């Protein structure tokens, strides 16, 4: 499920993460045997250091309460270990958290500084406050997405027992994980290209023998496309509210200048109207933030989670193709009466692997449906409640503007 973002307060980017009751995980909330959270985060230049706090009663761990410091690359390393482990081929691997990206906020702050001379001091102050709030919101979301990734692993009955996950949580030293160099990035790209090509080829040539998985594949392809389109539209809507708020700053500043220059009855009207636009600006910003957290980020998260589900279907289809190839190899071996025992063993192994993957995959896909429906429903209800709350505050402003 997508994150419910929680408050992080400190002007130095040294954040103390407070859990809110609104936060939810798609797991058994009564299971407290392994609890993982990010209790603190520190931004240092281009890097973010996350303090991962673990509380557990599992005997596999040396301590019951401990913390380690991790960077984004180590989260990616952990995700890759799960992706590469064939034992997890029948499971939906939680999507990795996105890389921390504060370049956009920094560029906006830099441009604002360059344009300081073209605006009033009050206008510059408000614009700077808005950009700083945007930077902090981005930081909060970054921390939340990294925590959600860990919580998904910690609350999964199989993933929580993984050795690499335990090392990630418990090993106090640096994991010595570095970013990929150019050669490794090229290799990753080529593997991704090969996988995509194989996926397209299998999709057009391999017929699925199970109607459930065939329907799931068609549904997820359409669903992912619709999620992508909905996310783009939600982002545009969020940006529109943000732009309105920025324009309210300019209108409010102009009205205040007018009030200062005029000494007649217009002064009172301009001052009061400027105050109304300032209040409206704060509400528009709040609306923009709420839509971003409750709608855009929910859609974006499930777009990535749907990709993880599609990867599961691809792995199963590849397993099915290998199983059918083993069947054909066995038929040839029997026809030639050569290497029959080896062919039978290979066919048995392929059959067993395919059946296990199908059983686990079906459970995972059903659980995925339950999780996403519950999470999207919850966030949409919360968004509607917030929209109504903001509307109830905005309406009186219109009447006060009319009466002024």
SETORLUM-775280 format. One record per residue (C-alpha): residue number from 1; residue in one letter; chain; x, y, z. Coordinates in Angstrom, 2 decimals. Layout:
BEGIN
REC     k   r   c      east     north        up
REC   NUM   A   A         X         Y         Z
...
***
This chain:
BEGIN
REC     k   r   c      east     north        up
REC     1   X   A      0.00      0.00      0.00
REC     2   X   A      1.11      3.52     -0.56
REC     3   X   A      2.58      5.54      2.24
REC     4   X   A      0.57      7.80      4.48
REC     5   X   A      3.03     10.62      4.91
REC     6   X   A      3.93     11.70      8.37
REC     7   X   A      5.36     14.90      9.76
REC     8   X   A      9.08     15.61      9.79
REC     9   X   A     10.07     18.81     11.48
REC    10   X   A     13.44     20.57     11.54
REC    11   X   A     14.85     23.46      9.53
REC    12   X   A     18.25     21.76      9.14
REC    13   X   A     16.83     18.78      7.26
REC    14   X   A     17.57     16.73     10.36
REC    15   X   A     14.20     15.12     10.60
REC    16   X   A     12.45     13.49     13.48
REC    17   X   A      9.81     11.21     12.06
REC    18   X   A      6.55     11.04     13.99
REC    19   X   A      4.10      8.28     13.23
REC    20   X   A      0.51      9.33     12.73
REC    21   X   A     -2.59      7.29     13.29
REC    22   X   A     -3.56      7.78      9.64
REC    23   X   A     -0.66      5.63      8.51
REC    24   X   A     -1.62      2.14      7.43
REC    25   X   A      0.15     -0.97      6.22
REC    26   X   A     -1.48     -3.79      4.28
REC    27   X   A     -0.48     -6.36      6.85
REC    28   X   A     -1.68     -7.97     10.05
REC    29   X   A     -1.50     -5.07     12.47
REC    30   X   A     -1.52     -7.47     15.42
REC    31   X   A      1.81     -8.97     14.32
REC    32   X   A      4.47     -7.12     16.31
REC    33   X   A      7.23     -9.70     16.00
REC    34   X   A      9.15     -7.51     13.53
REC    35   X   A      8.54     -3.77     13.37
REC    36   X   A     10.67     -1.55     11.14
REC    37   X   A     10.54      2.23     10.75
REC    38   X   A     12.77      5.11      9.76
REC    39   X   A     13.15      7.06     12.98
REC    40   X   A     15.42      9.77     11.61
REC    41   X   A     16.84     11.09      8.34
REC    42   X   A     19.64     13.51      7.55
REC    43   X   A     20.28     15.27      4.26
REC    44   X   A     23.98     15.75      3.49
REC    45   X   A     24.65     17.44      0.16
REC    46   X   A     23.59     14.93     -2.50
REC    47   X   A     22.95     12.07     -0.07
REC    48   X   A     20.27     11.20      2.46
REC    49   X   A     21.12      9.02      5.44
REC    50   X   A     18.22      7.06      6.89
REC    51   X   A     18.23      5.76     10.45
REC    52   X   A     16.45      2.41     10.23
REC    53   X   A     15.01      1.38     13.58
REC    54   X   A     14.02     -2.23     14.25
REC    55   X   A     12.07     -3.70     17.13
REC    56   X   A     11.64     -7.47     17.18
REC    57   X   A     10.99    -10.55     19.27
REC    58   X   A     12.33    -12.94     16.63
REC    59   X   A     15.18    -15.15     17.84
REC    60   X   A     17.10    -14.76     14.56
REC    61   X   A     18.22    -11.30     15.67
REC    62   X   A     20.91    -10.70     18.28
REC    63   X   A     19.04     -7.77     19.86
REC    64   X   A     15.40     -6.82     20.32
REC    65   X   A     15.79     -3.09     19.68
REC    66   X   A     18.46     -1.61     17.43
REC    67   X   A     19.15      1.00     14.73
REC    68   X   A     21.46      1.28     11.73
REC    69   X   A     22.20      4.05      9.22
REC    70   X   A     21.54      3.30      5.56
REC    71   X   A     21.72      5.19      2.26
REC    72   X   A     19.52      4.89     -0.83
REC    73   X   A     22.00      2.68     -2.70
REC    74   X   A     21.73      0.11      0.09
REC    75   X   A     17.95      0.00     -0.30
REC    76   X   A     18.43     -0.68     -4.03
REC    77   X   A     21.00     -3.36     -3.21
REC    78   X   A     18.46     -5.07     -0.96
REC    79   X   A     15.75     -4.92     -3.63
REC    80   X   A     18.09     -6.37     -6.24
REC    81   X   A     18.93     -9.30     -3.95
REC    82   X   A     15.23    -10.19     -3.78
REC    83   X   A     14.84     -9.80     -7.56
REC    84   X   A     17.79    -12.09     -8.24
REC    85   X   A     16.68    -14.82     -5.83
REC    86   X   A     14.83    -17.54     -7.78
REC    87   X   A     13.16    -18.69     -4.55
REC    88   X   A     11.04    -15.53     -4.72
REC    89   X   A     10.07    -15.86     -8.39
REC    90   X   A      6.45    -16.60     -7.43
REC    91   X   A      6.10    -13.50     -5.26
REC    92   X   A      5.45     -9.83     -5.98
REC    93   X   A      8.68     -8.10     -4.98
REC    94   X   A      7.87     -4.72     -3.39
REC    95   X   A      8.99     -1.92     -5.74
REC    96   X   A     12.21     -0.15     -4.70
REC    97   X   A     11.93      3.38     -3.31
REC    98   X   A     12.64      6.15     -5.84
REC    99   X   A     16.00      7.90     -5.70
REC   100   X   A     15.99     11.10     -3.60
REC   101   X   A     15.68     14.00     -6.03
REC   102   X   A     15.82     17.55     -4.74
REC   103   X   A     17.21     19.13     -7.93
REC   104   X   A     13.87     20.64     -8.96
REC   105   X   A     13.35     22.38     -5.61
REC   106   X   A     16.94     23.65     -5.58
REC   107   X   A     16.63     25.02     -9.10
REC   108   X   A     13.43     26.86     -8.16
REC   109   X   A     15.13     28.38     -5.11
REC   110   X   A     18.07     29.44     -7.26
REC   111   X   A     15.80     31.06     -9.87
REC   112   X   A     13.88     32.80     -7.10
REC   113   X   A     17.12     34.25     -5.77
REC   114   X   A     18.08     35.48     -9.25
REC   115   X   A     14.69     37.18     -9.66
REC   116   X   A     14.60     38.78     -6.22
REC   117   X   A     15.06     42.26     -7.65
REC   118   X   A     11.89     42.03     -9.74
REC   119   X   A      9.52     41.47     -6.80
REC   120   X   A      8.63     43.08     -3.51
REC   121   X   A     10.22     41.95     -0.26
REC   122   X   A      6.90     40.53      0.95
REC   123   X   A      6.33     38.66     -2.29
REC   124   X   A      9.87     37.23     -2.23
REC   125   X   A      9.45     36.12      1.38
REC   126   X   A      6.21     34.27      0.65
REC   127   X   A      7.57     32.63     -2.49
REC   128   X   A     10.65     31.48     -0.59
REC   129   X   A      8.49     30.01      2.17
REC   130   X   A      6.47     28.10     -0.42
REC   131   X   A      9.57     26.65     -2.07
REC   132   X   A     11.08     25.67      1.27
REC   133   X   A      7.81     23.93      2.17
REC   134   X   A      7.91     22.13     -1.19
REC   135   X   A     11.48     20.99     -0.52
REC   136   X   A     10.51     19.68      2.92
REC   137   X   A      7.47     17.87      1.48
REC   138   X   A      9.72     16.16     -1.07
REC   139   X   A     12.04     15.12      1.73
REC   140   X   A      9.13     13.74      3.76
REC   141   X   A      7.89     11.69      0.81
REC   142   X   A     11.38     10.33      0.18
REC   143   X   A     11.65      9.09      3.75
REC   144   X   A      8.13      7.64      3.68
REC   145   X   A      8.68      5.69      0.45
REC   146   X   A     11.86      4.12      1.83
REC   147   X   A     10.04      3.13      5.01
REC   148   X   A      7.10      1.61      3.12
REC   149   X   A      9.52     -0.59      1.17
REC   150   X   A     11.00     -1.94      4.41
REC   151   X   A      7.58     -2.41      6.03
REC   152   X   A      6.37     -4.44      3.05
REC   153   X   A      9.35     -6.77      3.48
REC   154   X   A      9.13     -6.92      7.28
REC   155   X   A      5.46     -7.89      7.23
REC   156   X   A      5.73    -10.50      4.49
REC   157   X   A      5.83    -14.03      5.99
REC   158   X   A      8.58    -15.12      3.56
REC   159   X   A     10.60    -11.97      2.89
REC   160   X   A     11.07    -11.19      6.58
REC   161   X   A     13.18    -14.35      6.98
REC   162   X   A     15.58    -13.44      4.17
REC   163   X   A     19.26    -13.41      5.18
REC   164   X   A     20.09    -10.25      3.21
REC   165   X   A     17.16     -8.42      4.80
REC   166   X   A     18.42     -9.40      8.24
REC   167   X   A     21.91     -8.17      7.34
REC   168   X   A     20.44     -4.88      6.09
REC   169   X   A     18.57     -4.35      9.36
REC   170   X   A     21.17     -5.63     11.80
REC   171   X   A     24.69     -5.07     10.44
REC   172   X   A     25.94     -1.90     12.12
REC   173   X   A     28.71     -1.08      9.63
REC   174   X   A     28.44      0.33      6.13
REC   175   X   A     27.36     -2.35      3.63
REC   176   X   A     29.95     -0.96      1.18
REC   177   X   A     27.38     -0.65     -1.58
REC   178   X   A     28.35      1.74     -4.34
REC   179   X   A     26.46      3.13     -7.28
REC   180   X   A     26.79      1.37    -10.63
REC   181   X   A     29.55      2.49    -13.00
REC   182   X   A     29.01      3.03    -16.72
REC   183   X   A     29.80     -0.58    -17.61
REC   184   X   A     27.38     -1.93    -15.01
REC   185   X   A     24.69      0.51    -16.10
REC   186   X   A     25.13     -0.68    -19.69
REC   187   X   A     24.89     -4.31    -18.58
REC   188   X   A     21.72     -3.52    -16.63
REC   189   X   A     20.24     -1.78    -19.67
REC   190   X   A     21.07     -4.73    -21.93
REC   191   X   A     19.53     -7.19    -19.47
REC   192   X   A     16.43     -5.02    -19.25
REC   193   X   A     16.24     -4.82    -23.05
REC   194   X   A     16.65     -8.60    -23.34
REC   195   X   A     13.94     -9.16    -20.72
REC   196   X   A     11.56     -6.78    -22.49
REC   197   X   A     12.18     -8.50    -25.82
REC   198   X   A     11.62    -11.92    -24.26
REC   199   X   A      8.46    -10.68    -22.56
REC   200   X   A      7.03     -9.39    -25.85
REC   201   X   A      7.97    -12.61    -27.63
REC   202   X   A      6.41    -14.79    -24.93
REC   203   X   A      3.29    -12.64    -24.88
REC   204   X   A      2.73    -13.20    -28.59
REC   205   X   A      3.77    -16.87    -28.85
REC   206   X   A      3.14    -18.49    -25.46
REC   207   X   A     -0.49    -19.31    -24.66
REC   208   X   A     -1.27    -19.42    -20.95
REC   209   X   A     -3.00    -22.62    -19.87
REC   210   X   A     -4.60    -20.96    -16.83
REC   211   X   A     -7.53    -18.60    -17.45
REC   212   X   A     -6.93    -16.79    -14.14
REC   213   X   A     -3.42    -15.69    -15.08
REC   214   X   A     -4.43    -14.84    -18.63
REC   215   X   A     -7.14    -12.50    -17.34
REC   216   X   A     -4.75    -11.01    -14.78
REC   217   X   A     -2.20    -10.27    -17.50
REC   218   X   A     -4.74     -8.45    -19.68
REC   219   X   A     -6.14     -6.59    -16.69
REC   220   X   A     -2.74     -5.45    -15.39
REC   221   X   A     -1.65     -4.24    -18.83
REC   222   X   A     -4.77     -2.06    -19.13
REC   223   X   A     -4.67     -1.06    -15.47
REC   224   X   A     -1.04      0.08    -15.65
REC   225   X   A     -1.78      2.18    -18.73
REC   226   X   A     -4.79      3.81    -17.05
REC   227   X   A     -2.81      4.44    -13.86
REC   228   X   A     -0.08      6.14    -15.86
REC   229   X   A     -2.60      8.41    -17.57
REC   230   X   A     -4.41      9.15    -14.29
REC   231   X   A     -1.11     10.00    -12.58
REC   232   X   A     -0.20     12.51    -15.30
REC   233   X   A     -3.62     14.13    -15.02
REC   234   X   A     -3.44     14.22    -11.21
REC   235   X   A      0.00     15.86    -11.39
REC   236   X   A     -1.37     18.52    -13.76
REC   237   X   A     -4.26     19.20    -11.39
REC   238   X   A     -1.91     19.47     -8.42
REC   239   X   A      0.35     21.86    -10.33
REC   240   X   A     -2.66     23.97    -11.33
REC   241   X   A     -3.61     24.45     -7.67
REC   242   X   A      0.00     25.35     -6.87
REC   243   X   A      0.07     27.89     -9.71
REC   244   X   A     -3.17     29.46     -8.43
REC   245   X   A     -1.60     29.80     -4.98
REC   246   X   A      1.49     31.48     -6.49
REC   247   X   A     -0.70     33.94     -8.39
REC   248   X   A     -2.58     34.75     -5.19
REC   249   X   A      0.76     35.91     -3.74
REC   250   X   A      1.17     38.43     -6.56
REC   251   X   A     -2.43     39.64     -6.30
REC   252   X   A     -2.12     40.04     -2.54
REC   253   X   A      1.17     41.95     -2.87
REC   254   X   A     -0.29     44.31     -5.48
REC   255   X   A     -3.31     45.02     -3.28
REC   256   X   A     -1.08     45.79     -0.31
REC   257   X   A      0.94     48.22     -2.43
REC   258   X   A     -2.31     49.84     -3.55
REC   259   X   A     -3.44     50.17      0.07
REC   260   X   A     -0.15     51.82      1.01
REC   261   X   A     -0.33     54.31     -1.84
REC   262   X   A     -4.00     55.21     -1.33
REC   263   X   A     -5.35     57.02      1.73
REC   264   X   A     -9.06     57.10      0.92
REC   265   X   A    -11.73     54.43      1.34
REC   266   X   A     -9.97     52.17     -1.17
REC   267   X   A     -7.24     51.54      1.41
REC   268   X   A     -9.56     49.56      3.70
REC   269   X   A    -10.96     47.54      0.79
REC   270   X   A     -7.49     46.75     -0.63
REC   271   X   A     -6.10     45.71      2.76
REC   272   X   A     -9.03     43.44      3.54
REC   273   X   A     -9.02     41.92      0.06
REC   274   X   A     -5.27     41.30      0.25
REC   275   X   A     -5.81     39.46      3.52
REC   276   X   A     -8.53     37.32      1.93
REC   277   X   A     -6.25     36.37     -0.97
REC   278   X   A     -3.48     35.51      1.49
REC   279   X   A     -5.81     33.13      3.34
REC   280   X   A     -6.99     31.68      0.04
REC   281   X   A     -3.36     31.13     -0.96
REC   282   X   A     -2.72     29.03      2.12
REC   283   X   A     -5.80     26.92      1.42
REC   284   X   A     -4.85     26.41     -2.25
REC   285   X   A     -1.42     25.25     -1.15
REC   286   X   A     -3.01     22.88      1.32
REC   287   X   A     -5.31     21.52     -1.39
REC   288   X   A     -2.34     21.03     -3.71
REC   289   X   A     -0.38     19.18     -1.02
REC   290   X   A     -3.31     16.96     -0.05
REC   291   X   A     -4.00     16.01     -3.67
REC   292   X   A     -0.33     15.25     -4.19
REC   293   X   A     -0.10     12.98     -1.14
REC   294   X   A     -3.49     11.30     -1.23
REC   295   X   A     -4.06     11.03     -4.99
REC   296   X   A     -0.94     11.50     -7.13
REC   297   X   A      1.38      9.53     -4.87
REC   298   X   A     -1.18      6.76     -4.38
REC   299   X   A     -1.56      6.37     -8.15
REC   300   X   A      2.20      6.60     -8.69
REC   301   X   A      2.92      3.97     -6.05
REC   302   X   A      0.43      1.50     -7.48
REC   303   X   A      1.73      2.10    -10.97
REC   304   X   A      5.10      0.83     -9.71
REC   305   X   A      3.48     -1.97     -7.71
REC   306   X   A      1.54     -3.03    -10.81
REC   307   X   A      4.84     -3.25    -12.68
REC   308   X   A      6.08     -5.60     -9.94
REC   309   X   A      2.95     -7.73    -10.41
REC   310   X   A      3.51     -7.79    -14.19
REC   311   X   A      7.08     -8.98    -13.55
REC   312   X   A      5.65    -11.89    -11.56
REC   313   X   A      3.43    -12.84    -14.50
REC   314   X   A      6.42    -12.63    -16.86
REC   315   X   A      8.50    -14.92    -14.63
REC   316   X   A      5.64    -17.43    -14.50
REC   317   X   A      5.15    -17.32    -18.28
REC   318   X   A      8.88    -17.90    -18.76
REC   319   X   A      8.62    -20.84    -16.33
REC   320   X   A      5.68    -22.22    -18.35
REC   321   X   A      7.70    -21.96    -21.57
REC   322   X   A     10.59    -23.82    -19.91
REC   323   X   A      8.16    -26.49    -18.67
REC   324   X   A      6.71    -27.05    -22.15
REC   325   X   A     10.23    -27.15    -23.58
REC   326   X   A     11.10    -29.85    -21.01
REC   327   X   A      8.01    -31.82    -22.10
REC   328   X   A      9.10    -31.67    -25.74
REC   329   X   A     12.65    -32.69    -24.79
REC   330   X   A     11.28    -35.69    -22.87
REC   331   X   A      9.19    -36.78    -25.87
REC   332   X   A     12.26    -36.60    -28.12
REC   333   X   A     14.37    -38.53    -25.60
REC   334   X   A     11.75    -41.29    -25.40
REC   335   X   A     11.42    -41.44    -29.18
REC   336   X   A     15.19    -41.90    -29.51
REC   337   X   A     15.41    -43.95    -26.29
REC   338   X   A     18.37    -41.83    -25.24
REC   339   X   A     18.99    -39.90    -21.98
REC   340   X   A     15.41    -40.63    -20.91
REC   341   X   A     16.19    -40.55    -17.18
REC   342   X   A     17.84    -37.12    -17.38
REC   343   X   A     14.97    -35.75    -19.47
REC   344   X   A     12.41    -37.12    -17.02
REC   345   X   A     14.24    -35.49    -14.11
REC   346   X   A     14.40    -32.14    -15.91
REC   347   X   A     10.71    -32.37    -16.80
REC   348   X   A      9.81    -33.24    -13.20
REC   349   X   A     11.81    -30.27    -11.87
REC   350   X   A     10.25    -27.89    -14.40
REC   351   X   A      6.76    -29.16    -13.59
REC   352   X   A      7.27    -28.79     -9.85
REC   353   X   A      8.70    -25.29    -10.20
REC   354   X   A      5.84    -24.17    -12.44
REC   355   X   A      3.13    -25.56    -10.16
REC   356   X   A      4.67    -23.96     -7.06
REC   357   X   A      5.07    -20.62     -8.82
REC   358   X   A      1.48    -20.73    -10.06
REC   359   X   A      0.11    -21.49     -6.58
REC   360   X   A      2.13    -18.75     -4.89
REC   361   X   A      1.56    -16.30     -7.73
REC   362   X   A     -2.21    -16.71     -7.49
REC   363   X   A     -2.12    -15.99     -3.75
REC   364   X   A      0.06    -12.92     -4.31
REC   365   X   A     -2.15    -11.49     -7.06
REC   366   X   A     -5.32    -11.96     -5.01
REC   367   X   A     -3.63    -10.26     -2.04
REC   368   X   A     -2.45     -7.47     -4.35
REC   369   X   A     -6.04     -6.80     -5.41
REC   370   X   A     -7.25     -6.67     -1.81
REC   371   X   A     -4.39     -4.34     -0.80
REC   372   X   A     -4.75     -1.86     -3.62
REC   373   X   A     -8.56     -1.62     -3.42
REC   374   X   A     -8.44     -1.01      0.34
REC   375   X   A     -5.59      1.52      0.12
REC   376   X   A     -7.00      3.49     -2.82
REC   377   X   A    -10.46      3.55     -1.23
REC   378   X   A     -8.99      4.78      2.06
REC   379   X   A     -6.92      7.54      0.46
REC   380   X   A     -9.76      8.72     -1.80
REC   381   X   A    -12.15      8.94      1.16
REC   382   X   A     -9.57     10.91      3.13
REC   383   X   A     -8.98     13.21      0.14
REC   384   X   A    -12.73     13.88     -0.22
REC   385   X   A    -12.98     14.70      3.48
REC   386   X   A    -10.06     17.12      3.19
REC   387   X   A    -11.53     18.73      0.05
REC   388   X   A    -14.84     19.29      1.87
REC   389   X   A    -13.00     20.75      4.83
REC   390   X   A    -11.10     23.20      2.61
REC   391   X   A    -14.29     24.11      0.71
REC   392   X   A    -16.09     24.91      3.96
REC   393   X   A    -13.27     27.29      4.86
REC   394   X   A    -13.08     28.86      1.38
REC   395   X   A    -16.80     29.68      0.99
REC   396   X   A    -16.88     32.29      3.81
REC   397   X   A    -13.97     34.09      2.09
REC   398   X   A    -16.17     34.72     -0.94
REC   399   X   A    -18.88     36.29      1.20
REC   400   X   A    -16.37     38.40      3.13
REC   401   X   A    -14.90     39.64     -0.16
REC   402   X   A    -18.40     40.59     -1.34
REC   403   X   A    -19.19     42.42      1.91
REC   404   X   A    -15.93     44.35      1.84
***
